[in-house]
């Protein structure tokens, strides 16, 4: 039972790092979709954003 707090702490750090990496990835793709000179690259970045930020249908 003494290992549980350490595991929970590690899981919290991992979850935070994963969330931060996802946010940085979204920010980079969003910036690319707005600032890129090439229309094809902007279009690809927007398609990537739609994949990364999927919304669940309302039930």
C-alpha positions as CSV (number, residue, x, y, z in Angstrom):
1,X,0.0,0.0,0.0
2,X,3.0,2.3,0.5
3,X,3.7,2.3,-3.3
4,X,0.2,3.7,-4.1
5,X,1.0,7.4,-3.5
6,X,4.2,7.2,-5.6
7,X,2.2,5.6,-8.4
8,X,-0.5,8.2,-8.2
9,X,2.1,10.9,-8.3
10,X,3.8,9.4,-11.3
11,X,0.4,9.0,-13.1
12,X,-0.4,12.7,-12.4
13,X,2.9,13.9,-13.8
14,X,2.4,11.6,-16.9
15,X,-1.1,12.9,-17.4
16,X,0.0,16.5,-17.1
17,X,2.9,16.0,-19.5
18,X,0.6,14.3,-22.0
19,X,-1.9,17.1,-21.8
20,X,0.8,19.7,-22.3
21,X,2.2,17.9,-25.3
22,X,-1.3,17.6,-26.9
23,X,-1.8,21.4,-26.3
24,X,1.5,22.3,-27.9
25,X,0.8,20.0,-30.9
26,X,-2.7,21.7,-31.3
27,X,-1.1,25.1,-31.1
28,X,1.5,24.3,-33.7
29,X,-1.0,22.9,-36.1
30,X,-3.3,25.8,-35.6
31,X,-0.5,28.3,-36.2
32,X,0.5,26.4,-39.3
33,X,-3.1,26.5,-40.6
34,X,-3.2,30.3,-40.2
35,X,0.4,31.4,-41.0
36,X,1.5,29.2,-43.8
37,X,2.1,30.7,-47.3
38,X,1.1,27.6,-49.2
39,X,-2.7,27.0,-49.6
40,X,-2.0,23.2,-49.7
41,X,-0.2,23.3,-46.4
42,X,-2.9,25.4,-44.8
43,X,-5.5,23.0,-46.0
44,X,-3.6,20.0,-44.7
45,X,-3.2,21.7,-41.3
46,X,-6.9,22.4,-41.1
47,X,-7.7,18.8,-41.9
48,X,-5.2,17.7,-39.2
49,X,-7.0,20.0,-36.8
50,X,-10.3,18.4,-37.6
51,X,-8.8,15.0,-36.8
52,X,-7.2,16.1,-33.6
53,X,-10.2,18.0,-32.3
54,X,-13.1,15.7,-32.9
55,X,-16.4,16.5,-31.4
56,X,-18.7,13.8,-30.2
57,X,-22.3,14.0,-31.6
58,X,-24.8,15.3,-29.1
59,X,-27.1,12.5,-27.9
